[in-house]
């Protein structure tokens, strides 16, 4: 082999290796790419029984502008989900006439529903369509998962995480129970 060939192979190898390292730093350094992993770590820290969590789906990070985290389509989807949960609670308790506090399934479902409605009321903005758009303020990631509650009963939920601009920390989060 010629001496120049060895040098060329060595040079090409170094450029390819450092180019790959540079691309990895660029790709993983982007906040939109980091948002999903930060949200998944936050989910494991937020649930009661993290070893039982089975992630069903993770949304792509979506931009958030100002403090209005939820758009109209999402408001409608959450309202429909809450209506279904409410119907199930009402049917299982005969319109809250036979509410059994010993029944962990129903009491946990009611607790998750109340928590979701409280979070929703605090975040829903009452902006008109002609309100100017606020500047970019962070990322929104939704994780749908199944897990076991503290009492061991299975449940399915969607956890929403609102992250800062750099996707370093969770600014706000809430859980929507699913059926």
ZAMARDO-227971 format. One record per residue (C-alpha): residue in one letter; x, y, z. Coordinates in steps of 0.001 Angstrom, whole numbers, plus 500000, padded with zeros to 6 digits. Layout:
% residues N
<atom><code>A</code><xx>X</xx><yy>Y</yy><zz>Z</zz></atom>
...
//
This chain:
% residues 179
<atom><code>X</code><xx>500000</xx><yy>500000</yy><zz>500000</zz></atom>
<atom><code>X</code><xx>501290</xx><yy>503444</yy><zz>499147</zz></atom>
<atom><code>X</code><xx>502131</xx><yy>505778</yy><zz>502058</zz></atom>
<atom><code>X</code><xx>499706</xx><yy>508383</yy><zz>500733</zz></atom>
<atom><code>X</code><xx>496821</xx><yy>505859</yy><zz>500730</zz></atom>
<atom><code>X</code><xx>497223</xx><yy>505129</yy><zz>504448</zz></atom>
<atom><code>X</code><xx>497205</xx><yy>508844</yy><zz>505196</zz></atom>
<atom><code>X</code><xx>494070</xx><yy>509391</yy><zz>503070</zz></atom>
<atom><code>X</code><xx>492228</xx><yy>506519</yy><zz>504797</zz></atom>
<atom><code>X</code><xx>493233</xx><yy>507877</yy><zz>508208</zz></atom>
<atom><code>X</code><xx>492087</xx><yy>511394</yy><zz>507259</zz></atom>
<atom><code>X</code><xx>488726</xx><yy>510161</yy><zz>505897</zz></atom>
<atom><code>X</code><xx>488170</xx><yy>508055</yy><zz>509027</zz></atom>
<atom><code>X</code><xx>488848</xx><yy>511013</yy><zz>511326</zz></atom>
<atom><code>X</code><xx>486570</xx><yy>513328</yy><zz>509369</zz></atom>
<atom><code>X</code><xx>483762</xx><yy>510736</yy><zz>509370</zz></atom>
<atom><code>X</code><xx>484135</xx><yy>510060</yy><zz>513099</zz></atom>
<atom><code>X</code><xx>484217</xx><yy>513743</yy><zz>514142</zz></atom>
<atom><code>X</code><xx>481408</xx><yy>514541</yy><zz>511696</zz></atom>
<atom><code>X</code><xx>479261</xx><yy>511821</yy><zz>513301</zz></atom>
<atom><code>X</code><xx>480021</xx><yy>513121</yy><zz>516791</zz></atom>
<atom><code>X</code><xx>479223</xx><yy>516686</yy><zz>515706</zz></atom>
<atom><code>X</code><xx>475946</xx><yy>515577</yy><zz>514110</zz></atom>
<atom><code>X</code><xx>474956</xx><yy>513672</yy><zz>517264</zz></atom>
<atom><code>X</code><xx>475610</xx><yy>516736</yy><zz>519442</zz></atom>
<atom><code>X</code><xx>473622</xx><yy>518915</yy><zz>517050</zz></atom>
<atom><code>X</code><xx>470727</xx><yy>516448</yy><zz>516750</zz></atom>
<atom><code>X</code><xx>470399</xx><yy>515661</yy><zz>520461</zz></atom>
<atom><code>X</code><xx>471116</xx><yy>519241</yy><zz>521500</zz></atom>
<atom><code>X</code><xx>467906</xx><yy>520521</yy><zz>519915</zz></atom>
<atom><code>X</code><xx>465171</xx><yy>521221</yy><zz>522473</zz></atom>
<atom><code>X</code><xx>462443</xx><yy>519709</yy><zz>520284</zz></atom>
<atom><code>X</code><xx>464325</xx><yy>516385</yy><zz>520277</zz></atom>
<atom><code>X</code><xx>465060</xx><yy>516540</yy><zz>524007</zz></atom>
<atom><code>X</code><xx>461448</xx><yy>517327</yy><zz>524986</zz></atom>
<atom><code>X</code><xx>460206</xx><yy>513749</yy><zz>524592</zz></atom>
<atom><code>X</code><xx>462874</xx><yy>512228</yy><zz>526814</zz></atom>
<atom><code>X</code><xx>462426</xx><yy>514920</yy><zz>529492</zz></atom>
<atom><code>X</code><xx>458649</xx><yy>514330</yy><zz>529446</zz></atom>
<atom><code>X</code><xx>459102</xx><yy>510565</yy><zz>529757</zz></atom>
<atom><code>X</code><xx>461404</xx><yy>511007</yy><zz>532769</zz></atom>
<atom><code>X</code><xx>458872</xx><yy>513397</yy><zz>534313</zz></atom>
<atom><code>X</code><xx>456103</xx><yy>510821</yy><zz>533795</zz></atom>
<atom><code>X</code><xx>458051</xx><yy>508198</yy><zz>535723</zz></atom>
<atom><code>X</code><xx>458560</xx><yy>510698</yy><zz>538542</zz></atom>
<atom><code>X</code><xx>454864</xx><yy>511683</yy><zz>538562</zz></atom>
<atom><code>X</code><xx>453035</xx><yy>508359</yy><zz>538725</zz></atom>
<atom><code>X</code><xx>452443</xx><yy>506366</yy><zz>541902</zz></atom>
<atom><code>X</code><xx>453753</xx><yy>503073</yy><zz>540554</zz></atom>
<atom><code>X</code><xx>456463</xx><yy>503810</yy><zz>537921</zz></atom>
<atom><code>X</code><xx>457558</xx><yy>500192</yy><zz>537487</zz></atom>
<atom><code>X</code><xx>454083</xx><yy>499292</yy><zz>536184</zz></atom>
<atom><code>X</code><xx>453957</xx><yy>502042</yy><zz>533527</zz></atom>
<atom><code>X</code><xx>453536</xx><yy>500876</yy><zz>529954</zz></atom>
<atom><code>X</code><xx>453883</xx><yy>503779</yy><zz>527504</zz></atom>
<atom><code>X</code><xx>451400</xx><yy>503425</yy><zz>524654</zz></atom>
<atom><code>X</code><xx>452244</xx><yy>506582</yy><zz>522660</zz></atom>
<atom><code>X</code><xx>454311</xx><yy>509757</yy><zz>522898</zz></atom>
<atom><code>X</code><xx>453330</xx><yy>512764</yy><zz>520811</zz></atom>
<atom><code>X</code><xx>455763</xx><yy>514818</yy><zz>518822</zz></atom>
<atom><code>X</code><xx>456706</xx><yy>517987</yy><zz>520700</zz></atom>
<atom><code>X</code><xx>454326</xx><yy>520802</yy><zz>519827</zz></atom>
<atom><code>X</code><xx>455128</xx><yy>524494</yy><zz>520203</zz></atom>
<atom><code>X</code><xx>453441</xx><yy>526489</yy><zz>522959</zz></atom>
<atom><code>X</code><xx>452877</xx><yy>530227</yy><zz>522656</zz></atom>
<atom><code>X</code><xx>452309</xx><yy>532185</yy><zz>525835</zz></atom>
<atom><code>X</code><xx>450268</xx><yy>530512</yy><zz>528569</zz></atom>
<atom><code>X</code><xx>447557</xx><yy>529191</yy><zz>526284</zz></atom>
<atom><code>X</code><xx>448638</xx><yy>525540</yy><zz>526220</zz></atom>
<atom><code>X</code><xx>445454</xx><yy>524034</yy><zz>524826</zz></atom>
<atom><code>X</code><xx>443930</xx><yy>524754</yy><zz>521434</zz></atom>
<atom><code>X</code><xx>440212</xx><yy>524487</yy><zz>520647</zz></atom>
<atom><code>X</code><xx>440416</xx><yy>520966</yy><zz>519191</zz></atom>
<atom><code>X</code><xx>442232</xx><yy>519733</yy><zz>522295</zz></atom>
<atom><code>X</code><xx>439674</xx><yy>521444</yy><zz>524545</zz></atom>
<atom><code>X</code><xx>436897</xx><yy>519568</yy><zz>522748</zz></atom>
<atom><code>X</code><xx>438749</xx><yy>516222</yy><zz>522927</zz></atom>
<atom><code>X</code><xx>439404</xx><yy>516666</yy><zz>526655</zz></atom>
<atom><code>X</code><xx>435786</xx><yy>517645</yy><zz>527274</zz></atom>
<atom><code>X</code><xx>434587</xx><yy>514509</yy><zz>525453</zz></atom>
<atom><code>X</code><xx>436986</xx><yy>512355</yy><zz>527459</zz></atom>
<atom><code>X</code><xx>435807</xx><yy>513904</yy><zz>530726</zz></atom>
<atom><code>X</code><xx>432181</xx><yy>513355</yy><zz>529672</zz></atom>
<atom><code>X</code><xx>432864</xx><yy>509637</yy><zz>529103</zz></atom>
<atom><code>X</code><xx>434581</xx><yy>509344</yy><zz>532495</zz></atom>
<atom><code>X</code><xx>431663</xx><yy>511156</yy><zz>534133</zz></atom>
<atom><code>X</code><xx>429148</xx><yy>508804</yy><zz>532476</zz></atom>
<atom><code>X</code><xx>431067</xx><yy>505779</yy><zz>533739</zz></atom>
<atom><code>X</code><xx>431268</xx><yy>507159</yy><zz>537279</zz></atom>
<atom><code>X</code><xx>427535</xx><yy>507934</yy><zz>537257</zz></atom>
<atom><code>X</code><xx>426611</xx><yy>504478</yy><zz>535954</zz></atom>
<atom><code>X</code><xx>428859</xx><yy>502683</yy><zz>538471</zz></atom>
<atom><code>X</code><xx>427465</xx><yy>504682</yy><zz>541404</zz></atom>
<atom><code>X</code><xx>423790</xx><yy>505005</yy><zz>540335</zz></atom>
<atom><code>X</code><xx>424076</xx><yy>508755</yy><zz>539872</zz></atom>
<atom><code>X</code><xx>426298</xx><yy>509066</yy><zz>542987</zz></atom>
<atom><code>X</code><xx>423501</xx><yy>507558</yy><zz>545102</zz></atom>
<atom><code>X</code><xx>425531</xx><yy>504447</yy><zz>545931</zz></atom>
<atom><code>X</code><xx>429003</xx><yy>505931</yy><zz>546213</zz></atom>
<atom><code>X</code><xx>431160</xx><yy>503316</yy><zz>547914</zz></atom>
<atom><code>X</code><xx>434312</xx><yy>504895</yy><zz>549357</zz></atom>
<atom><code>X</code><xx>435749</xx><yy>501419</yy><zz>549848</zz></atom>
<atom><code>X</code><xx>435725</xx><yy>500863</yy><zz>546066</zz></atom>
<atom><code>X</code><xx>439223</xx><yy>502036</yy><zz>545095</zz></atom>
<atom><code>X</code><xx>438580</xx><yy>501924</yy><zz>541341</zz></atom>
<atom><code>X</code><xx>435766</xx><yy>504461</yy><zz>541432</zz></atom>
<atom><code>X</code><xx>437328</xx><yy>506735</yy><zz>544053</zz></atom>
<atom><code>X</code><xx>440652</xx><yy>506830</yy><zz>542154</zz></atom>
<atom><code>X</code><xx>438843</xx><yy>507563</yy><zz>538885</zz></atom>
<atom><code>X</code><xx>436872</xx><yy>510383</yy><zz>540528</zz></atom>
<atom><code>X</code><xx>440091</xx><yy>511776</yy><zz>542029</zz></atom>
<atom><code>X</code><xx>441902</xx><yy>511744</yy><zz>538667</zz></atom>
<atom><code>X</code><xx>438883</xx><yy>513340</yy><zz>536975</zz></atom>
<atom><code>X</code><xx>438646</xx><yy>516125</yy><zz>539577</zz></atom>
<atom><code>X</code><xx>442376</xx><yy>516805</yy><zz>539309</zz></atom>
<atom><code>X</code><xx>442177</xx><yy>516973</yy><zz>535499</zz></atom>
<atom><code>X</code><xx>439207</xx><yy>519352</yy><zz>535566</zz></atom>
<atom><code>X</code><xx>440959</xx><yy>521619</yy><zz>538073</zz></atom>
<atom><code>X</code><xx>444107</xx><yy>521764</yy><zz>535942</zz></atom>
<atom><code>X</code><xx>442039</xx><yy>522363</yy><zz>532835</zz></atom>
<atom><code>X</code><xx>440122</xx><yy>525263</yy><zz>534370</zz></atom>
<atom><code>X</code><xx>443356</xx><yy>526930</yy><zz>535422</zz></atom>
<atom><code>X</code><xx>444887</xx><yy>526667</yy><zz>531927</zz></atom>
<atom><code>X</code><xx>442036</xx><yy>527386</yy><zz>529570</zz></atom>
<atom><code>X</code><xx>442427</xx><yy>530853</yy><zz>528114</zz></atom>
<atom><code>X</code><xx>439487</xx><yy>532931</yy><zz>527011</zz></atom>
<atom><code>X</code><xx>441111</xx><yy>534579</yy><zz>524026</zz></atom>
<atom><code>X</code><xx>439244</xx><yy>535836</yy><zz>520994</zz></atom>
<atom><code>X</code><xx>440274</xx><yy>534755</yy><zz>517493</zz></atom>
<atom><code>X</code><xx>441689</xx><yy>538222</yy><zz>516726</zz></atom>
<atom><code>X</code><xx>443981</xx><yy>538224</yy><zz>519781</zz></atom>
<atom><code>X</code><xx>447606</xx><yy>538540</yy><zz>518604</zz></atom>
<atom><code>X</code><xx>449714</xx><yy>535410</yy><zz>518940</zz></atom>
<atom><code>X</code><xx>452076</xx><yy>535419</yy><zz>521913</zz></atom>
<atom><code>X</code><xx>455783</xx><yy>534604</yy><zz>521493</zz></atom>
<atom><code>X</code><xx>457109</xx><yy>531048</yy><zz>521643</zz></atom>
<atom><code>X</code><xx>457327</xx><yy>529938</yy><zz>525276</zz></atom>
<atom><code>X</code><xx>457996</xx><yy>526197</yy><zz>525260</zz></atom>
<atom><code>X</code><xx>456988</xx><yy>522697</yy><zz>524214</zz></atom>
<atom><code>X</code><xx>453993</xx><yy>520454</yy><zz>524825</zz></atom>
<atom><code>X</code><xx>454344</xx><yy>516648</yy><zz>524925</zz></atom>
<atom><code>X</code><xx>451501</xx><yy>514185</yy><zz>525562</zz></atom>
<atom><code>X</code><xx>452160</xx><yy>510638</yy><zz>526773</zz></atom>
<atom><code>X</code><xx>449435</xx><yy>508002</yy><zz>526727</zz></atom>
<atom><code>X</code><xx>450134</xx><yy>505157</yy><zz>529136</zz></atom>
<atom><code>X</code><xx>448711</xx><yy>502306</yy><zz>531182</zz></atom>
<atom><code>X</code><xx>449720</xx><yy>501646</yy><zz>534775</zz></atom>
<atom><code>X</code><xx>448641</xx><yy>500223</yy><zz>538096</zz></atom>
<atom><code>X</code><xx>447430</xx><yy>502553</yy><zz>540828</zz></atom>
<atom><code>X</code><xx>448653</xx><yy>502437</yy><zz>544422</zz></atom>
<atom><code>X</code><xx>445905</xx><yy>499941</yy><zz>545226</zz></atom>
<atom><code>X</code><xx>446886</xx><yy>497743</yy><zz>542268</zz></atom>
<atom><code>X</code><xx>443978</xx><yy>498499</yy><zz>539942</zz></atom>
<atom><code>X</code><xx>444843</xx><yy>499143</yy><zz>536286</zz></atom>
<atom><code>X</code><xx>444091</xx><yy>502478</yy><zz>534654</zz></atom>
<atom><code>X</code><xx>444815</xx><yy>504295</yy><zz>531392</zz></atom>
<atom><code>X</code><xx>445650</xx><yy>507990</yy><zz>531155</zz></atom>
<atom><code>X</code><xx>447215</xx><yy>510682</yy><zz>529059</zz></atom>
<atom><code>X</code><xx>449734</xx><yy>512906</yy><zz>530825</zz></atom>
<atom><code>X</code><xx>450459</xx><yy>516328</yy><zz>529336</zz></atom>
<atom><code>X</code><xx>453798</xx><yy>517986</yy><zz>529995</zz></atom>
<atom><code>X</code><xx>454498</xx><yy>521641</yy><zz>529246</zz></atom>
<atom><code>X</code><xx>458243</xx><yy>522269</yy><zz>529071</zz></atom>
<atom><code>X</code><xx>460302</xx><yy>525454</yy><zz>528932</zz></atom>
<atom><code>X</code><xx>461877</xx><yy>526825</yy><zz>525730</zz></atom>
<atom><code>X</code><xx>465038</xx><yy>524735</yy><zz>526088</zz></atom>
<atom><code>X</code><xx>463127</xx><yy>521572</yy><zz>527088</zz></atom>
<atom><code>X</code><xx>465191</xx><yy>521360</yy><zz>530255</zz></atom>
<atom><code>X</code><xx>462381</xx><yy>521303</yy><zz>532825</zz></atom>
<atom><code>X</code><xx>458637</xx><yy>520771</yy><zz>533145</zz></atom>
<atom><code>X</code><xx>456738</xx><yy>524024</yy><zz>533722</zz></atom>
<atom><code>X</code><xx>453281</xx><yy>522491</yy><zz>534062</zz></atom>
<atom><code>X</code><xx>451730</xx><yy>519042</yy><zz>533828</zz></atom>
<atom><code>X</code><xx>448358</xx><yy>517403</yy><zz>534197</zz></atom>
<atom><code>X</code><xx>446728</xx><yy>514025</yy><zz>533690</zz></atom>
<atom><code>X</code><xx>443615</xx><yy>513217</yy><zz>531660</zz></atom>
<atom><code>X</code><xx>441978</xx><yy>509871</yy><zz>532589</zz></atom>
<atom><code>X</code><xx>441059</xx><yy>507713</yy><zz>529586</zz></atom>
<atom><code>X</code><xx>438679</xx><yy>504806</yy><zz>529294</zz></atom>
//
